[in-house]
């Protein structure tokens, strides 16, 4: 996730989520947490490169299999009972939950949320957001850290708590909510990143 900080804005604070949506526009980089606005900074090139790679591969895969929708930031996700409006870098909404999509936000949890962290957002993405996504019932949460070349995968267990999952012995992680989709860990840290078409070929799409 992009760098963020709590800031004063030119509108009454605290504000409702509806007021927040009225205040911001499609170019506003911000999140809403318990009535307050957190402004975010533009992404770095390594961050955006990994986001673009994931959006292309996941997006085409989901489209070809007619599994739902992939949406990249900036796009709001309203969460309850966490009382927050977050902007994950990537959202997957399964076909059966597409009705949650509104014009300017997702009204409820995504089926998969993905954050690509920056040094400043590392603790937040693995702390505050992990807790919010867990209590709000997001079934799967991925965190990628380009600087540390670290991947964290979380699945919601039957007791409502996240369990951290690891890739298999071949370094492959298989999604629980995107049927048939898998990632090789080594894809994520190549420089340059692999071509999306080559990855989709390995996934059996092209």
HELIX and SHEET records of a PDB file:
HELIX    1   1 UNK A   17  UNK A   23  1                                   7    
HELIX    2   2 UNK A   45  UNK A   65  1                                  21    
HELIX    3   3 UNK A   95  UNK A  100  5                                   6    
HELIX    4   4 UNK A  122  UNK A  126  1                                   5    
HELIX    5   5 UNK A  128  UNK A  135  1                                   8    
HELIX    6   6 UNK A  185  UNK A  188  1                                   4    
HELIX    7   7 UNK A  196  UNK A  202  1                                   7    
SHEET    1   A 6 UNK A   4  UNK A   6  0                                        
SHEET    2   A 6 UNK A  36  UNK A  40 -1                                        
SHEET    3   A 6 UNK A  30  UNK A  33 -1                                        
SHEET    4   A 6 UNK A  84  UNK A  86 -1                                        
SHEET    5   A 6 UNK A  76  UNK A  79 -1                                        
SHEET    6   A 6 UNK A 105  UNK A 107  1                                        
SHEET    1   B 6 UNK A  68  UNK A  72  0                                        
SHEET    2   B 6 UNK A  90  UNK A  94 -1                                        
SHEET    3   B 6 UNK A 112  UNK A 116 -1                                        
SHEET    4   B 6 UNK A 140  UNK A 145  1                                        
SHEET    5   B 6 UNK A 150  UNK A 156 -1                                        
SHEET    6   B 6 UNK A 162  UNK A 165 -1                                        
SHEET    1   C 2 UNK A 172  UNK A 174  0                                        
SHEET    2   C 2 UNK A 182  UNK A 184 -1                                        
END                                                                             
